[in-house]
Amino acid sequence: MQNSNQPPINKKDSHFLTQLKRVYLAFFDKPQTMKEVDFSTGVMRESICRYCRTLKLQNQLYPIRKRYCSITKHLATEYTTNPELILEDDQLKLWE
């Protein structure tokens, strides 16, 4: 039974939250491109773009580097949701 203060969660919202969690955990396990997350989770690439936007707005998705994707063989950004894997920017230290 749900708390009366919370709005009911419909099936569409539940599906969104489940996929968002899968995408978050895939990026957390190891830095990947969006297409690699598509293959590892089964979540469509188009949906991953939307989830990445949500995670970026919440400051939970961090770009790591540019590299060639193992699937598309094109240059792509590698992302992570694990804050321990973020590289510190040495340029910010110039102003100290």
N, C-alpha and C positions, 0 to 999 in steps of 0.2 A: 504494500500500500504506500502511495506517495504522500509526502508531506503536503498539507493543504496550501502552504505558502509558495510552493514551487509550481510553475506551469507544467502541465502534463507533457511528457516526451513522446512525440509521435514516432512512427517507424522511420520516417525520412531523417529526422534529427538523430535518432539512434544510429542509423547507418553512417551518417556524416561523422559522428563522434568516434565510432569504431574504426573507420578508415583513417581519420585524423590521427588516432592513437597508433595505428599500425605504421603510418608514414613517420610519425615522430620517433617511434622506437627503431625503425630502420635507419634513420639518419643518426640516431644515438649510438647504435651498435658499431657502425663504422662510417666514416665520411664517404658519401656517394654522390653521383649526379642524379638528377631527377629520373632519367631513363633507367638507370640501374635500380632505383627504388621501385619503379614500375615493374621490372622483371622480378625483383626479390619479394614483393608484396602481393602482386596481382592487381594492385590499384591502378586504374587507368592514368596515363601520363597527364591528361587534361585535368583530372581531379587533383593530382599531385600539385599542379600549379596553383590551384585554389587553396589547398592546404598549406603550401609554402607561404602564400601571401598571408594567411591567417597566422602562421607561426612567426613570420617576420614582423607583423604588426604587434605581436605579443613579445617581441625581442627574445624569441626562443630558437631562431634559425640563424646560423652564422655561415657566411661564405669562408671557405678555407683557402682555396687556390683554383686556378684554371688548369685544366689538364684535358687530355683526350679521353673521351668516354670509351669504356671497354666494349660497349654495345654498338654505338653509332659511329665510332672512330672520328668524331668531330670534337672540336674544342668546346668544353663545357665547364661550368662552375661546379665545384665539389662543395657540398654543404654538410654541416653537422648540427645536431641539437645538443651535443655534449659540450658544456662550457669549458671543461678541462682540456679540450682539443683546440681551443682558439689560440691562434698565434698572436703574441703581443706585438703591437706595432711599434717599432723602434723610433719611428719618425716623431711620435708624440713626445718622446723624451728630449727632443731638440729644444723645446721651449721651457724646460725646467731650469 
